[in-house]
Amino acid sequence: MSHVPQIKIPATYIRGGTSKGVFFRLQDLPESCQVPGAARDKLFMRVIGSPDPYSAHIDGMGGATSSTSKCVILSKSSQPEHDVDYLYGQVSIDKAFVDWSGNCGNLSTAAGAFAIHAGLVDPARIPENGTCVVRIWQANIQKTIIAHVPVTNGQVQETGDFELDGVTFPAAEIVLEFLDPSDDGEEGGSMFPTGNLVDELEVPGIGTLKATMIAAGIPTVFVNAEDIGYQGTELREAINGSPEALARFEAIRVAGALRMGLIKTAEEAATRQHTPKIAFVSKPKTYQASSGKTIEAGDVDLLVRALSMGKLHHAMMGTCAVAIGTAAAVPGTLVNLAAGGGERTAVRFGHPSGTLRVGAEAKQVDGEWTVTKAIMSRSARIIMEGWVRVPGDSF
């Protein structure tokens, strides 16, 4: 009996922010996977180890969480004034699909660093010592991200003393600028797809909730924690251990997706797990983070908890942080009101692993709210590089 041997594909395993992913150069992928389609999706699922009915990813590179079930493709940019094109795939853990509908803000950090590591940035633009400005075209959402990557002796500096809640060890700081994140490439292009800063969202089986629905960084549905029976101080176990709670959040997410025009029927939400995100906010309270550290109410402007791929995130998704910062900058949104209201250009929020600061400047133009830039700091580190192996008949 003959068996198809494994093939090996050049790959790099990188932590970016509070996520991890398997990174590829487009040119290194098998020919059939260099273009969008079933072959590429099957390859990425096999690399990660999905679909896995055990939700463990024992037979793949994934970590059985939304933060660690990711693949990235980088190539020299097809866009003027950009260095690289960055394409991100969120691999479902227990279902056979890859969601290409949004970006990963955390891995955007790693995309900037990997672009230099992989030889995709013009050497003339890389200083011997200093900061390399990597101009990234985010291909999923058609947006520009600028990564300010530290360089020492001509190489990406990965070690440093920058601490990021949700990441165990310090590393070098990378500053990210998300340019014009006011819409997510969706039809209509409005930062507030419903035209309202706060909506009355009817959720079947739950009732009517106040909601701020925004498309900035990534489409996100914000609701008040107290309106759904929470304090805003919850950690993962309080939500993820309850199938009933997760079902309620999915119902809210689906209702929001329909109201935002992201899907036409509720059934479509099953194949669009990555977007929109669902998050709940509350005014500052003192709580104990998952690390055991006490976060004092006076240390933050508000509390935010967000779900990704159907589970409460252990920290905060980078793209959702952009949505939080943007919504906080617009007076009258639920996020802004939870932070105390008024005008602001930055916000520090508490999440399950600690705190995060994100800046954004919003303004009204012809009655429409827009934001020109959102800024936050993350870090990135290569964990392993070489080849990833998959059975030759898996794609």
C-alpha positions as CSV (number, residue, x, y, z in Angstrom):
1,M,0.0,0.0,0.0
2,S,1.5,3.3,-1.1
3,H,1.4,6.5,1.0
4,V,1.8,10.1,-0.1
5,P,4.9,11.6,1.6
6,Q,4.9,14.8,3.5
7,I,6.1,18.0,1.8
8,K,7.9,20.8,3.6
9,I,7.2,24.5,3.1
10,P,9.4,27.4,4.4
11,A,7.6,29.0,7.3
12,T,8.2,31.1,10.3
13,Y,6.3,30.9,13.6
14,I,5.9,34.3,15.2
15,R,4.3,35.9,18.2
16,G,2.8,39.3,17.4
17,G,1.2,41.2,20.3
18,T,-1.0,38.7,22.1
19,S,-1.3,36.4,19.1
20,K,0.8,33.8,17.3
21,G,0.7,32.7,13.7
22,V,2.5,30.8,11.0
23,F,4.0,33.2,8.4
24,F,4.7,32.5,4.8
25,R,6.2,34.3,1.9
26,L,3.8,34.1,-1.0
27,Q,6.6,32.8,-3.3
28,D,7.3,29.9,-0.9
29,L,3.8,28.4,-1.1
30,P,3.0,25.6,-3.4
31,E,1.9,27.0,-6.8
32,S,-1.8,26.0,-6.3
33,C,-1.8,27.9,-3.0
34,Q,-0.3,31.1,-4.3
35,V,-3.8,32.2,-5.3
36,P,-7.0,32.4,-3.3
37,G,-9.1,29.3,-3.3
38,A,-9.8,25.8,-1.9
39,A,-6.2,24.6,-2.1
40,R,-4.9,27.5,0.0
41,D,-7.6,27.1,2.6
42,K,-7.0,23.4,2.9
43,L,-3.3,23.9,3.3
44,F,-3.7,26.4,6.1
45,M,-6.2,24.2,7.9
46,R,-3.8,21.3,7.7
47,V,-0.9,23.5,8.9
48,I,-2.9,24.7,11.9
49,G,-4.5,21.2,12.6
50,S,-8.1,22.0,11.7
51,P,-10.9,21.1,11.8
52,D,-10.3,19.4,15.1
53,P,-13.3,17.8,16.9
54,Y,-11.1,17.6,20.0
55,S,-10.4,21.3,19.9
56,A,-6.8,20.7,20.9
57,H,-4.8,21.1,17.6
58,I,-2.5,18.2,18.6
59,D,-1.7,17.5,15.0
60,G,-0.9,21.0,13.8
61,M,0.7,24.3,14.6
62,G,-2.4,25.9,16.1
63,G,-2.9,26.4,19.8
64,A,-6.7,25.7,19.9
65,T,-7.6,29.3,20.6
66,S,-8.6,32.2,18.3
67,S,-5.3,33.9,19.2
68,T,-3.2,31.0,17.9
69,S,-5.1,29.7,14.9
70,K,-3.8,32.1,12.3
71,C,-1.8,32.1,9.1
72,V,-0.3,35.0,7.3
73,I,1.1,35.5,3.7
74,L,3.4,38.4,2.9
75,S,4.7,39.5,-0.5
76,K,6.3,42.5,-2.0
77,S,3.6,45.1,-2.3
78,S,1.4,45.6,-5.4
79,Q,0.5,49.0,-4.2
80,P,2.5,52.2,-4.8
81,E,4.3,53.6,-1.7
82,H,4.0,50.4,0.2
83,D,6.6,47.8,1.1
84,V,4.6,44.6,1.5
85,D,1.1,43.2,1.1
86,Y,-0.1,41.4,4.2
87,L,-2.9,38.8,3.9
88,Y,-4.4,37.2,7.0
89,G,-6.4,34.0,7.4
90,Q,-8.2,33.2,10.7
91,V,-8.5,29.4,10.7
92,S,-11.6,27.9,12.4
93,I,-10.7,25.4,15.2
94,D,-13.5,22.9,14.8
95,K,-15.0,23.7,11.4
96,A,-13.5,23.4,7.9
97,F,-13.1,27.0,6.8
98,V,-10.7,29.9,6.8
99,D,-12.1,33.4,7.5
100,W,-10.6,36.1,5.3
101,S,-13.0,38.8,6.3
102,G,-10.8,40.9,8.6
103,N,-7.4,41.8,9.8
104,C,-5.4,40.7,12.9
105,G,-4.1,43.8,14.6
106,N,-1.7,41.9,16.8
107,L,-0.1,40.1,13.9
108,S,0.1,43.4,12.0
109,T,3.1,44.0,14.4
110,A,4.7,40.7,13.3
111,A,4.0,41.5,9.7
112,G,6.2,44.6,9.9
113,A,9.0,42.7,11.6
114,F,8.7,39.6,9.3
115,A,8.8,41.9,6.2
116,I,12.3,42.9,7.1
117,H,13.4,39.4,8.2
118,A,12.1,37.9,5.0
119,G,13.9,40.3,2.7
120,L,10.7,41.9,1.4
121,V,11.8,45.5,2.3
122,D,14.3,47.4,0.2
123,P,17.6,47.2,2.0
124,A,18.2,50.9,1.3
125,R,15.2,51.7,3.6
126,I,16.6,49.7,6.5
127,P,18.9,51.7,8.8
128,E,22.0,50.2,10.4
129,N,20.6,51.4,13.8
130,G,17.4,53.1,14.4
131,T,13.8,52.6,13.3
132,C,12.6,51.1,10.0
133,V,9.3,52.4,8.8
134,V,7.5,49.5,7.1
135,R,4.6,50.5,5.0
136,I,2.1,47.6,5.0
137,W,-0.9,47.1,2.7
138,Q,-3.5,45.1,4.6
139,A,-5.0,43.2,1.7
140,N,-8.0,41.8,3.6
141,I,-9.5,45.2,4.4
142,Q,-7.6,47.4,1.8
143,K,-6.0,49.6,4.4
144,T,-2.5,51.0,5.2
145,I,-0.7,50.1,8.4
146,I,2.7,51.7,9.3
147,A,4.9,49.7,11.6
148,H,7.9,51.4,13.3
149,V,10.3,48.5,13.8
150,P,13.5,48.9,15.8
151,V,16.7,47.9,14.1
152,T,20.1,47.1,15.7
153,N,23.1,46.3,13.6
154,G,21.0,46.1,10.5
155,Q,18.7,43.4,12.0
156,V,15.2,43.6,13.6
157,Q,15.6,44.1,17.3
158,E,13.4,41.7,19.1
159,T,14.5,41.9,22.7
160,G,13.8,44.8,24.9
161,D,12.1,46.1,28.1
162,F,8.6,46.9,26.6
163,E,6.0,45.0,28.6
164,L,2.6,44.1,27.2
165,D,-0.1,42.7,29.4
166,G,-1.1,39.3,28.1
167,V,2.5,38.5,27.0
168,T,4.8,36.8,29.6
169,F,8.2,38.3,28.7
170,P,9.3,41.8,27.7
171,A,10.5,42.5,24.2
172,A,11.2,45.4,21.9
173,E,8.4,48.0,21.3
174,I,6.9,48.3,17.9
175,V,4.6,51.3,17.3
176,L,1.7,50.7,14.9
177,E,-0.3,53.3,13.0
178,F,-3.6,52.2,11.5
179,L,-4.3,54.9,8.8
180,D,-7.9,55.8,8.0
181,P,-9.4,52.9,9.9
182,S,-12.9,54.5,9.8
183,D,-14.3,51.7,7.7
184,D,-13.3,48.1,7.2
185,G,-13.6,48.0,3.4
186,E,-17.2,47.0,3.6
187,E,-19.8,48.4,1.2
188,G,-21.0,51.8,2.3
189,G,-17.8,52.6,4.0
190,S,-19.4,54.5,7.0
191,M,-17.7,54.3,10.4
192,F,-21.2,53.9,11.9
193,P,-23.0,51.6,9.3
194,T,-26.4,52.2,10.9
195,G,-25.9,56.0,10.9
196,N,-26.3,56.1,14.7
197,L,-23.8,56.3,17.6
198,V,-26.2,54.2,19.7
199,D,-28.9,51.8,18.4
200,E,-31.7,49.9,20.0
201,L,-30.6,46.4,18.8
202,E,-33.3,43.7,18.9
203,V,-31.8,40.3,19.7
204,P,-34.1,37.3,19.3
205,G,-34.5,35.5,22.6
206,I,-32.8,38.2,24.6
207,G,-34.7,41.5,24.0
208,T,-33.6,45.0,23.0
209,L,-30.1,46.2,23.9
210,K,-28.4,49.5,23.5
211,A,-25.5,49.0,21.1
212,T,-22.8,51.0,19.4
213,M,-21.9,49.3,16.1
214,I,-18.7,50.6,14.5
215,A,-16.5,49.7,11.5
216,A,-13.1,50.9,12.5
217,G,-10.1,48.5,12.7
218,I,-12.7,45.7,12.6
219,P,-16.5,45.8,12.6
220,T,-17.4,45.6,16.3
221,V,-20.7,45.5,18.3
222,F,-20.4,47.1,21.7
223,V,-23.0,46.6,24.4
224,N,-23.1,47.7,28.1
225,A,-21.9,44.9,30.5
226,E,-24.7,45.6,33.0
227,D,-27.4,45.3,30.3
228,I,-26.4,41.7,29.8
229,G,-25.8,40.8,33.5
230,Y,-22.1,41.3,33.8
231,Q,-19.7,43.6,35.7
232,G,-17.1,44.1,33.0
233,T,-14.5,42.5,35.3
234,E,-15.0,38.9,34.0
235,L,-12.1,36.7,33.0
236,R,-12.2,33.9,30.4
237,E,-13.4,31.2,32.7
238,A,-16.6,33.1,33.6
239,I,-17.7,33.3,30.0
240,N,-16.1,30.4,28.1
241,G,-17.2,27.8,30.6
242,S,-20.9,28.6,30.0
243,P,-22.4,27.3,26.7
244,E,-25.5,29.4,27.5
245,A,-23.4,32.6,27.8
246,L,-21.6,31.9,24.6
247,A,-24.9,31.3,22.8
248,R,-26.2,34.6,24.0
249,F,-23.2,36.5,22.8
250,E,-23.4,34.8,19.4
251,A,-27.1,35.8,19.2
252,I,-26.0,39.4,19.9
253,R,-23.2,39.2,17.3
254,V,-25.5,37.8,14.6
255,A,-28.1,40.5,15.3
256,G,-25.4,43.1,15.0
257,A,-24.0,41.7,11.8
258,L,-27.5,41.8,10.3
259,R,-28.1,45.4,11.4
260,M,-24.6,46.5,10.1
261,G,-25.3,44.9,6.8
262,L,-22.4,42.5,7.0
263,I,-24.6,39.5,6.3
264,K,-28.0,39.1,4.7
265,T,-29.3,36.1,6.7
266,A,-28.5,34.8,10.1
267,E,-27.2,31.6,8.6
268,E,-24.4,33.4,6.9
269,A,-22.9,34.2,10.4
270,A,-21.6,30.6,10.7
271,T,-19.1,31.3,7.8
272,R,-18.2,34.7,9.1
273,Q,-16.9,34.0,12.6
274,H,-14.1,36.5,12.5
275,T,-16.3,39.5,12.0
276,P,-18.0,41.4,13.5
277,K,-16.5,41.2,17.0
278,I,-18.8,41.5,20.1
279,A,-17.6,43.4,23.1
280,F,-19.1,44.6,26.4
281,V,-18.0,47.8,28.3
282,S,-18.4,49.2,31.8
283,K,-17.1,52.0,33.9
284,P,-13.8,51.5,35.7
285,K,-13.8,49.0,38.6
286,T,-10.9,47.3,40.5
287,Y,-10.4,43.7,39.5
288,Q,-7.7,41.0,39.5
289,A,-6.3,40.2,36.1
290,S,-5.6,36.7,34.9
291,S,-2.0,37.1,35.9
292,G,-3.0,37.8,39.5
293,K,-2.1,41.5,39.2
294,T,-4.6,43.9,40.7
295,I,-5.9,46.5,38.2
296,E,-7.1,49.6,40.1
297,A,-10.2,51.4,39.0
298,G,-8.1,54.6,38.9
299,D,-5.6,53.1,36.5
300,V,-8.1,52.8,33.6
301,D,-10.7,54.9,31.8
302,L,-13.1,51.9,31.3
303,L,-13.3,48.1,31.1
304,V,-13.7,46.1,27.9
305,R,-14.2,42.4,27.3
306,A,-14.3,41.1,23.8
307,L,-15.1,37.8,22.1
308,S,-13.2,36.4,19.2
309,M,-14.3,33.3,17.2
310,G,-17.0,32.6,19.8
311,K,-14.8,32.7,22.9
312,L,-13.8,35.5,25.3
313,H,-10.3,36.7,24.3
314,H,-7.6,36.3,26.9
315,A,-6.5,39.9,26.4
316,M,-7.6,42.2,23.5
317,M,-7.5,41.8,19.8
318,G,-5.4,44.6,18.2
319,T,-8.1,45.4,15.6
320,C,-10.7,45.6,18.4
321,A,-8.4,47.9,20.3
322,V,-8.6,50.2,17.3
323,A,-12.4,50.0,17.4
324,I,-12.3,50.8,21.1
325,G,-10.0,53.8,20.7
326,T,-12.0,55.1,17.8
327,A,-15.4,54.7,19.5
328,A,-14.0,56.3,22.7
329,A,-13.0,59.4,20.7
330,V,-16.5,60.0,19.5
331,P,-18.7,61.6,22.2
332,G,-21.9,59.7,22.8
333,T,-20.9,56.2,21.9
334,L,-21.3,53.5,24.6
335,V,-17.5,53.2,24.8
336,N,-17.1,57.0,25.2
337,L,-19.8,57.1,27.9
338,A,-18.2,54.2,29.8
339,A,-15.0,56.2,29.8
340,G,-16.7,59.2,31.2
341,G,-17.9,61.0,28.1
342,G,-16.5,64.1,26.4
343,E,-13.7,64.5,23.9
344,R,-10.6,62.4,24.2
345,T,-7.7,61.4,21.9
346,A,-6.5,58.4,23.9
347,V,-8.0,55.8,26.2
348,R,-6.5,53.2,28.6
349,F,-8.8,50.3,29.1
350,G,-8.8,47.2,31.3
351,H,-9.0,43.8,29.7
352,P,-8.7,40.2,31.2
353,S,-4.9,40.3,31.1
354,G,-4.3,43.8,32.2
355,T,-4.5,47.2,30.5
356,L,-3.8,48.7,27.1
357,R,-3.6,52.2,25.8
358,V,-4.7,53.2,22.3
359,G,-4.9,56.6,20.7
360,A,-7.3,57.9,18.0
361,E,-8.4,61.2,16.7
362,A,-11.9,61.5,15.4
363,K,-13.7,64.4,13.7
364,Q,-16.9,65.1,11.9
365,V,-16.8,65.9,8.2
366,D,-20.1,66.8,6.6
367,G,-21.9,65.2,9.5
368,E,-20.0,61.9,9.2
369,W,-17.6,60.8,11.8
370,T,-14.1,59.8,10.6
371,V,-10.8,59.0,12.2
372,T,-7.5,59.5,10.4
373,K,-5.2,57.4,12.5
374,A,-5.2,55.0,15.5
375,I,-1.9,54.3,17.3
376,M,-0.8,51.6,19.7
377,S,2.3,49.8,20.8
378,R,2.9,46.0,20.6
379,S,5.9,43.7,20.3
380,A,6.8,40.7,18.1
381,R,9.3,37.8,18.3
382,I,10.2,34.9,16.1
383,I,9.7,31.7,18.0
384,M,10.8,29.2,15.3
385,E,11.7,29.2,11.7
386,G,12.4,26.6,9.1
387,W,9.8,24.4,7.4
388,V,6.3,23.3,8.2
389,R,5.4,19.8,7.0
390,V,2.0,18.7,5.7
391,P,0.9,15.5,3.9
392,G,1.3,16.0,0.2
393,D,-2.4,15.1,-0.5
394,S,-3.9,17.5,2.1
395,F,-4.6,20.4,-0.3
